[in-house]
């Protein structure tokens, strides 16, 4: 088939625009100082190295921590990064994980650089050419795959014709998990019967992971081999843990850290750790270490002959590493065959080279965060698809405005939901008090979301603190980029003093990184501080949300993306405090509805109570 769908051409163009934008934004040069990269959340500096080791395929791995609270939402698992130190040649790396203030990354180098434990070492994001290449290849190959090309056309033709069900073949399932509600049971039954594509729409706190784990268990009982993916390692690991607890034979592939012992023993490396091959790998690693030691005799100042000698020794290290990879690949093949479920991020699964294995169903969790071209890189691996997530929360992050306008930030879930017939809404939330869930439930989920009985209100759970008329105006932060509002932060301090909130059970969130940076200077260290984007998928007993915008023009900027607000107001389990200027936000119909809702179902206070 030689026809290229016009939208495939558009997506390919978008990938190019995004790649160029990354190159422009992530450069450390005259325009982009280290200070500005840090302010934009593109660099973490300095880092403190806490552990060095040789990990998967003998690559150097570094554990580190940050001595300061930082904006880390762009540092996703598997992100392409660079480790740098002023005056030294930077080293390419991949971020394995970052949780709070500690994380791990893997260096693509024969050894640790001499300067790795010097003062002033940092990491910064770099253009992710690996992922963009995978996405380009996946889209370009679509035209040659008749069935997938047809699916692409169906998803981009807004008519509900992608899924057909025959009515007679209803399966009666015996659920392993006895605590499933009716909407969860229905979703699982539909997943088992699915013939092409179905969607599990899981609003905040509705037990999406629980539902998927039971569904995968049922698919295996039907003797299917299942593939599971999600854009973040954390989401993949959550499902992996649930499947392990259900006694299912899983294999977790891709760039993961060894910190989670429960999962490590189900990775290729963990499974092979006591095998005969592992002894062989150990011997090869010892040889590699000897070559490295010899190479390191040639320190920083040496001549041409020494440099050549050092390069030869490092070439030997690379050869050994390739040999280790070959042994691992040979042994992994057997593990792939034995596993009922293989899990990994899209890039992890693509790199595992498992296209020769027949998988019936591919489950993509957090599909609302999965950029569309990335989904097409793993669609060829299975015959049927389950997309799970919530398209009414934040979409994938795209840096280039033109690429976003053309649709690159539409997730695979957002694309599919317009044309797929079978959409299963999980309709009961188990996270937050009824009053907190109510506004979102009505506004975003058409009143179809109910709250579990034990979360009925038992006091005031949602409060709006109005700063209108107080002169608490927004200002540009010290970096000149992001907005902040000092008056709202002073209000937060008053709130902490008067409401006796436990700092360990409280999070402060804001749409603006400038406000989060300013909060780090003045709020108690035990409070979790984050942008809304960085807090998606998390929860706390108490949430304080600072909206920041306060101006005479009623300009609310990117507060206009109501999906960001949907994330923000559904993180609190017990108490939600929203601080904002009703005169600025009230002219917008969404925020006006929110203010009316709080007056009726919560506590509407004015900032004047806190002044004086």
C-alpha positions in Angstrom: 0.0 0.0 0.0 1.7 3.2 -1.1 -0.9 5.8 0.1 0.1 7.8 3.2 -2.8 9.0 5.3 -2.6 12.8 5.4 -2.6 12.7 9.2 0.4 10.4 9.3 2.2 13.0 7.3 1.1 15.6 9.8 2.3 13.6 12.8 5.7 13.0 11.1 6.0 16.8 10.6 5.0 17.3 14.3 7.8 14.9 15.4 10.3 17.0 13.5 9.0 20.2 15.0 9.2 18.7 18.5 12.7 17.4 18.0 13.9 20.8 16.9 12.2 22.5 19.9 14.0 20.1 22.2 17.4 20.8 20.6 16.7 24.6 21.0 15.4 24.4 24.6 17.8 22.0 26.1 21.0 23.6 24.9 23.4 25.0 27.5 24.7 28.1 25.7 24.7 31.9 25.9 20.9 32.1 25.6 20.3 29.2 28.0 22.3 29.6 31.1 22.4 26.9 33.7 20.2 29.2 35.9 17.5 29.5 33.3 17.5 25.7 32.6 17.1 25.0 36.3 14.3 27.6 36.5 12.4 25.9 33.7 12.8 22.5 35.3 15.2 21.3 32.5 18.3 20.8 34.7 18.9 19.5 38.2 22.1 20.9 39.7 24.0 20.2 41.8 23.4 16.5 42.4 25.0 14.5 45.2 26.2 11.1 44.1 25.3 8.5 46.7 26.2 5.2 45.0 28.1 4.0 41.9 27.7 0.5 40.4 27.9 -1.4 37.2 24.4 -2.6 36.3 22.5 -4.0 33.3 25.0 -5.1 30.5 27.8 -3.7 32.6 26.8 0.0 32.1 27.8 2.4 34.9 24.9 3.4 37.1 24.6 6.2 39.5 22.3 6.8 42.5 21.9 10.4 43.5 20.0 12.8 45.6 19.1 16.4 45.5 19.8 18.6 48.6 17.1 21.0 47.5 13.4 20.7 46.5 13.3 21.0 42.6 10.8 21.1 39.8 11.2 17.6 38.4 8.0 16.9 36.5 9.8 16.8 33.1 12.3 14.3 34.4 10.2 11.2 33.5 11.4 7.6 33.7 13.4 6.7 30.7 14.1 10.4 29.8 17.3 11.1 27.7 19.6 13.1 29.9 23.2 14.3 30.0 25.5 14.3 33.0 27.7 17.4 33.1 30.3 19.3 35.1 31.6 22.7 34.1 34.7 22.5 31.9 34.3 18.7 31.2 32.9 16.7 28.3 29.3 15.8 29.2 28.2 12.1 29.1 25.0 10.8 27.6 22.7 8.9 30.0 19.1 7.7 30.6 17.1 8.5 33.8 16.0 5.2 35.4 13.8 6.8 38.0 13.3 9.9 40.1 11.2 9.8 43.2 11.0 12.9 45.3 14.6 13.9 45.9 16.4 10.7 45.0 16.9 8.9 41.7 19.1 6.8 39.5 20.5 7.0 35.9 22.6 4.9 33.6 25.6 6.3 31.8 26.3 5.3 28.1 30.0 5.2 28.7 32.7 2.5 29.3 33.3 3.9 32.8 32.4 6.6 35.3 34.0 9.9 34.3 36.9 11.1 36.6 34.9 14.1 37.7 31.6 12.3 38.7 32.0 13.0 42.4 33.3 16.6 42.0 31.3 19.6 43.2 29.0 21.0 40.6 27.9 17.9 38.8 24.4 18.1 37.4 22.0 16.4 34.9 19.9 18.0 32.2 17.4 16.9 29.7 18.6 16.3 26.1 16.7 15.7 22.9 15.3 12.2 22.9 16.3 11.1 19.4 15.9 7.5 20.3 12.2 7.9 21.0 11.6 10.2 18.0 13.3 7.6 15.7 11.1 4.8 17.1 8.0 7.0 16.5 9.0 7.9 12.9 9.7 4.3 12.1 6.3 3.2 13.5 4.3 5.8 11.6 6.3 5.1 8.3 5.6 1.4 8.6 1.8 1.8 9.0 1.2 2.1 5.3 2.6 -1.4 4.8 0.4 -3.1 7.4 -3.1 -3.4 6.0 -4.8 -4.2 9.3 -3.2 -1.5 11.3 -3.6 1.1 8.6 -7.3 0.3 8.6 -7.3 0.7 12.4 -5.5 4.1 12.0 -8.2 5.2 9.4 -11.0 4.1 11.7 -9.6 6.0 14.7 -9.3 9.1 12.6 -12.8 8.8 11.2 -15.1 10.0 13.9 -17.7 7.2 13.6 -18.3 4.5 16.2 -17.4 1.5 14.0 -14.1 0.2 15.4 -15.6 -2.5 17.6 -18.2 -5.1 16.9 -19.6 -7.6 19.4 -21.6 -10.6 18.8 -24.4 -10.7 21.4 -24.4 -14.5 21.9 -21.0 -15.1 23.2 -21.3 -13.5 26.7 -18.7 -15.1 29.0 -19.7 -15.8 32.7 -16.6 -15.0 34.7 -15.7 -16.2 38.2 -13.9 -13.1 39.6 -10.8 -13.8 41.7 -11.2 -10.4 43.4 -14.5 -10.5 45.4 -14.5 -6.7 46.1 -15.1 -5.5 42.6 -18.1 -3.1 42.0 -20.5 -3.6 39.1 -18.8 -1.1 36.7 -15.5 -2.8 37.3 -17.0 -6.3 36.7 -18.6 -5.0 33.5 -15.3 -3.5 32.3 -13.5 -6.8 32.9 -16.2 -8.9 31.1 -16.0 -6.5 28.1 -12.1 -6.7 28.0 -12.4 -10.5 27.9 -14.9 -10.3 25.0 -13.1 -7.5 23.2 -12.5 -8.3 19.5 -10.4 -5.2 18.5 -10.3 -2.2 20.8 -12.1 -1.2 24.0 -11.6 1.7 26.4 -11.6 1.6 30.2 -12.3 5.2 31.3 -11.1 5.5 34.9 -11.7 8.9 36.6 -9.6 9.7 39.7 -9.8 7.1 42.4 -12.0 4.6 40.6 -9.8 1.6 40.9 -8.5 1.4 37.3 -5.3 -0.6 38.3 -7.4 -3.1 40.3 -9.7 -3.5 37.4 -6.9 -4.1 34.9 -5.1 -6.6 37.1 -8.3 -8.7 37.4 -8.9 -8.4 33.6 -5.4 -9.6 32.8 -5.9 -12.5 35.2 -9.1 -13.4 33.3 -7.4 -13.1 29.9 -4.7 -15.6 31.0 -7.4 -18.0 32.2 -8.7 -17.8 28.6 -5.1 -18.9 27.6 -4.2 -15.5 26.1 -0.6 -14.1 26.2 -0.8 -10.5 27.3 1.4 -7.5 26.8 1.1 -4.5 29.2 2.5 -1.0 28.7 2.3 2.5 30.1 4.3 5.7 29.5 5.8 5.7 33.0 7.8 3.0 34.8 5.8 3.7 37.9 2.5 2.8 36.2 4.0 -0.4 34.7 5.4 -1.4 38.1 2.0 -0.8 39.9 0.4 -3.4 37.6 3.4 -5.7 37.8 3.1 -5.8 41.6 -0.6 -6.6 41.4 0.0 -9.4 38.9 2.9 -10.9 41.0 0.5 -10.9 44.0 -2.0 -12.8 41.9 0.6 -15.5 41.2 0.8 -14.7 37.5 4.1 -15.4 35.6 5.3 -12.0 34.5 8.5 -10.6 32.9 9.2 -6.9 33.4 11.5 -5.6 30.6 13.2 -2.2 29.9 15.1 0.5 31.8 14.3 -0.1 35.4 16.1 0.3 38.6 16.9 -2.5 41.0 15.5 -0.7 44.0 12.2 -2.7 44.0 13.2 -6.2 45.0 9.7 -7.5 44.4 9.9 -6.6 40.8 13.7 -7.2 40.2 13.3 -10.9 40.6 10.8 -10.8 37.7 13.1 -9.0 35.3 15.4 -10.8 32.8 18.4 -9.8 34.9 16.8 -10.9 38.2 15.6 -14.2 36.6 19.0 -15.0 35.3 20.9 -14.0 38.5 21.6 -17.6 39.7 22.0 -19.3 36.3 25.0 -20.8 34.7 25.0 -17.9 32.2 25.1 -15.4 35.0 28.5 -16.9 36.1 29.7 -16.5 32.5 28.5 -12.9 32.6 30.2 -12.3 35.9 33.5 -13.5 34.5 33.1 -11.2 31.5 32.3 -8.3 33.9 35.5 -9.0 35.8 37.5 -8.9 32.5 35.8 -5.6 31.6 36.8 -4.2 35.0 40.4 -5.2 34.5 40.5 -3.4 31.1 38.9 -0.4 32.7 41.5 -0.3 35.5 44.2 -0.5 32.9 42.6 2.3 30.9 42.3 4.5 34.0 46.0 4.4 34.5 46.0 7.0 31.7 44.5 9.9 33.6 43.6 13.4 32.4 47.0 14.5 31.1 48.6 12.2 28.6 49.9 12.2 25.1 48.8 10.7 21.7 50.2 7.1 22.3 48.5 6.9 25.7 45.2 8.2 24.3 45.3 5.5 21.6 46.1 2.8 24.2 43.3 4.0 26.4 40.9 4.0 23.4 41.9 0.4 22.5 41.2 -0.7 26.1 37.8 0.9 26.1 37.1 -0.8 22.8 37.7 -4.1 24.5 35.3 -3.1 27.3 32.7 -2.3 24.5 33.3 -5.7 22.9 32.8 -7.5 26.2 29.6 -5.5 26.8 28.3 -6.6 23.4 29.1 -10.2 24.3 27.1 -9.9 27.6 24.2 -8.5 25.7 24.3 -11.5 23.3 24.2 -14.0 26.2 21.4 -12.0 27.8 19.4 -11.9 24.6 19.8 -15.6 24.0 18.6 -16.4 27.6 15.8 -13.8 27.5 14.2 -15.6 24.6 13.3 -18.5 26.8 11.9 -16.2 29.5 9.8 -14.4 26.9 8.3 -17.8 25.9 7.5 -18.9 29.5 5.9 -15.6 30.7 2.1 -15.2 30.6 2.5 -11.4 30.7 5.3 -9.2 29.5 5.4 -5.6 30.8 7.4 -2.5 29.9 7.1 1.1 28.7 6.5 1.5 24.9 10.2 2.1 24.3 11.2 -0.8 26.6 8.9 -3.2 24.7 10.1 -1.9 21.4 13.7 -2.5 22.4 12.9 -6.0 23.7 12.5 -7.1 20.0 9.6 -9.4 20.7 7.7 -9.0 17.4 8.0 -12.7 16.6 6.1 -13.6 19.8 2.3 -13.9 19.4 0.4 -11.7 21.9 -3.4 -11.6 21.8 -4.1 -8.5 23.9 -2.1 -5.3 24.5 -3.2 -3.3 27.5 -2.0 0.3 27.7 -2.5 1.9 31.1 -2.2 5.8 31.5 -3.2 5.9 27.8 -4.3 9.5 28.4 -0.6 10.3 28.8 0.7 8.2 25.9 1.5 10.3 22.8 -0.2 8.7 19.8 2.9 7.8 17.6 4.4 6.0 20.6 1.3 3.7 20.8 1.7 2.8 17.1 5.2 1.6 17.9 3.7 -1.3 20.0 0.3 -1.8 18.3 1.9 -4.2 15.8 2.8 -6.6 18.7 -0.8 -7.7 19.4 -4.2 -8.3 17.7 -6.5 -6.6 20.3 -6.2 -3.5 22.4 -7.3 -2.2 25.7 -6.7 1.5 26.4 -7.1 2.6 30.0 -6.9 6.1 31.5 -8.7 9.4 31.7 -8.6 11.8 28.7 -10.2 14.5 31.0 -6.9 14.8 33.0 -3.6 16.2 31.6 -2.5 15.3 28.1 1.1 14.3 27.2 3.6 17.1 27.4 4.6 18.6 24.1 7.0 21.6 23.9 6.5 22.9 20.4 3.3 25.1 20.1 2.8 24.3 16.4 3.1 20.6 17.0 0.6 20.8 19.9 -1.8 22.8 17.6 -1.5 20.1 14.9 -2.4 17.4 17.5 0.8 15.9 18.8 -0.3 16.4 22.4 -3.5 14.4 21.7 -3.0 11.1 23.5 -3.9 7.7 21.9 -6.9 7.7 24.4 -8.2 11.1 23.3 -7.9 10.0 19.6 -9.6 6.6 20.2 -12.4 7.8 22.5 -14.0 9.7 19.6 -14.4 6.6 17.4 -14.4 3.5 19.6 -17.8 2.0 20.5 -17.0 0.1 23.7 -16.2 2.7 26.4 -16.4 1.3 30.0 -16.7 4.0 32.6 -15.6 3.1 36.1 -18.3 4.9 38.1 -17.4 4.8 41.8 -14.5 6.7 43.4 -12.7 5.5 46.5 -10.3 8.4 47.1 -11.9 11.5 48.3 -14.8 12.9 50.4 -18.0 13.4 48.5 -17.8 17.2 48.6 -14.3 17.1 47.0 -15.3 14.7 44.3 -18.7 16.4 43.5 -17.6 19.3 41.3 -15.4 17.2 39.1 -18.1 14.4 39.0 -20.7 16.9 37.7 -18.5 19.0 35.4 -16.3 16.5 33.8 -18.1 13.2 34.2 -21.7 14.3 33.6 -22.9 13.4 37.1 -22.1 9.7 36.4 -19.5 9.4 39.2 -20.6 8.3 42.6 -18.6 8.2 45.9 -18.1 5.0 48.0 -20.5 5.2 51.0 -17.7 5.3 53.6 -16.5 8.6 52.1 -19.7 10.6 52.8 -19.0 14.1 54.2 -18.4 14.4 57.9 -17.6 18.1 58.1 -16.3 20.8 55.7 -14.0 19.3 53.1 -13.6 22.0 50.5 -12.7 25.7 51.1 -12.1 28.6 48.7 -10.1 31.5 50.1 -10.8 34.6 48.1 -8.0 37.2 47.7 -10.1 39.7 45.6 -9.4 43.3 46.6 -6.4 42.4 48.8 -3.8 43.7 46.3 -2.2 40.2 46.2 -1.3 40.5 42.5 0.7 38.0 40.4 4.3 38.9 39.6 7.0 37.4 37.4 9.4 35.2 39.5 13.1 36.0 39.8 13.7 33.9 36.7 11.5 36.3 34.8 9.6 33.3 33.3 7.0 31.8 35.6 4.5 33.6 37.7 4.2 33.8 41.5 2.0 35.4 44.1 3.6 36.3 47.4 0.2 37.2 49.0 -1.2 33.7 48.3 1.9 32.1 49.9 1.4 34.3 53.0 -2.2 33.0 53.1 -0.8 29.4 53.0 1.3 30.2 56.0 -1.7 31.6 57.9 -3.7 28.5 56.9 -1.1 26.1 58.3 -1.1 28.0 61.6 -4.9 28.1 62.0 -6.0 24.8 60.5 -3.6 22.5 62.4 -2.8 20.5 59.2 -0.1 17.8 59.6 2.7 18.9 57.2 3.5 15.2 56.4 -0.1 14.7 55.2 -0.3 17.9 53.3 0.8 18.9 49.8 1.1 22.4 48.2 0.4 22.5 44.5 0.2 25.2 41.9 -0.1 25.5 38.1 3.0 27.7 38.0 6.6 26.4 38.7 7.5 30.0 39.9 5.1 29.7 42.7 6.3 26.3 43.7 10.0 27.6 43.7 8.9 30.6 45.9 7.0 28.2 48.2 10.2 26.2 48.8 11.8 29.2 50.4 9.1 29.7 53.0 6.9 26.6 53.6 7.8 23.8 56.1 10.3 21.3 54.6 7.9 18.3 55.4 5.2 19.6 53.0 5.2 18.0 49.6 5.6 20.8 47.0 4.8 20.3 43.3 3.3 21.7 40.1 -0.1 20.2 39.3 1.6 18.5 36.3 4.1 16.9 38.5 1.4 15.7 40.9 -0.8 13.8 38.5 -1.5 10.3 39.7 -0.7 11.2 43.3 -2.8 12.0 46.3 -2.6 13.4 49.9 -4.9 13.8 52.9 -4.8 17.6 52.5 -4.1 19.7 49.4 -3.5 23.5 49.3 -3.9 24.7 45.7 -2.6 28.2 44.8 -4.1 29.5 41.6 -1.6 32.6 41.4 -3.5 34.6 38.7 -4.6 38.0 40.0 -4.7 41.0 37.6 -7.0 43.7 36.4 -7.6 42.2 32.9 -9.2 38.9 34.1 -6.3 37.1 32.2 -6.1 33.5 33.5 -3.5 32.2 31.0 -3.1 28.4 31.0 -5.6 28.0 33.8 -7.8 27.8 30.7 -6.9 24.2 30.3 -9.6 22.9 32.7 -8.1 19.4 32.6 -5.2 20.7 34.7 -7.8 21.9 37.2 -9.5 18.5 37.1 -6.2 17.0 38.2 -5.6 19.6 40.9 -9.0 19.4 42.6 -9.1 15.6 42.7 -5.8 14.9 44.7 -7.1 15.6 48.2 -8.6 12.8 50.3 -9.9 14.8 53.3 -9.5 18.6 52.8 -9.0 20.8 49.7 -8.1 24.5 50.1 -8.1 26.6 46.9 -6.6 30.1 47.1 -7.5 32.5 44.3 -8.8 35.9 43.2 -12.5 35.6 42.3 -12.4 39.0 40.5 -9.7 37.5 38.1 -11.0 34.0 37.6 -14.8 34.6 38.1 -15.3 35.9 34.6 -14.6 32.4 33.2 -17.6 30.2 33.3 -15.7 27.1 34.6 -14.3 28.9 37.6 -17.5 30.7 38.2 -19.3 27.3 38.4 -16.5 26.1 40.8 -17.0 29.2 43.1 -20.8 28.6 43.2 -20.2 24.9 44.0 -17.9 25.7 46.9 -20.4 28.3 48.3 -23.1 25.6 48.3 -21.1 22.5 49.3 -18.1 23.8 51.3 -16.6 26.9 53.0 -16.2 30.2 51.1 -13.8 32.4 53.0 -12.2 35.8 52.4 -8.5 36.5 52.8 -9.4 39.5 55.0 -10.0 36.9 57.8 -6.2 36.2 57.7 -5.1 39.8 57.5 -4.1 41.9 60.5 
